[in-house]
Amino acid sequence: MTQVVLAFLSVTGALVGVMLGSLLNARVQRASWEHQENTMSLRDRRATYAAFVAACREWRATVLGPDVQILRASSVSRQPHADGGQPRIQVVRYRAEIGLIAHTTATVQAAAALMLAVGQLSEARAGHEAGQVPEPFIQACRDAEREFNRVARAELRSPEINLKTPTGLPPAAIPPVTAPGEAQQAT
């Protein structure tokens, strides 16, 4: 009888050990899978956010260009506006994707604000020649882009950085102006 009890305990102990091992292994695999999914989600969101900003910049460059077509109205706006063409379509596509993948409401709202800023620039361009659009419309696009980047970086848990970018060369980087002939005398 003692041998039966010992055999039962040893088999039971082995089975319990196997069960605990498999439970721990499943837990480790689940944690690994969750980490991998989070990493992939982060990478996908980062790529989508970057593509959205790039498409907004391309849309902005398109509407500010000299050859842009001015539409009286369209599904984009009831007001006269510069046709953003394919870049505008890409912005709408990425904006919709951001609505599906963003983890914060602030990211979705900042994306909408950036899209609206470029849309308003498009409307402003309809009333001005190339190169003559008032600076506040262009600055509004820059500010909206900077805010989107700030909010997206916060969502992606990227370190906070100064996102204000210069719009011209710093004075130290501008070469000195020399009169004609002075450059030859210096050599």
Helices and strands as residue ranges (DSSP letters): H 2-64, E 70-71, E 81-82, H 85-101, H 105-126, H 135-155, G 171-173, H 182-186
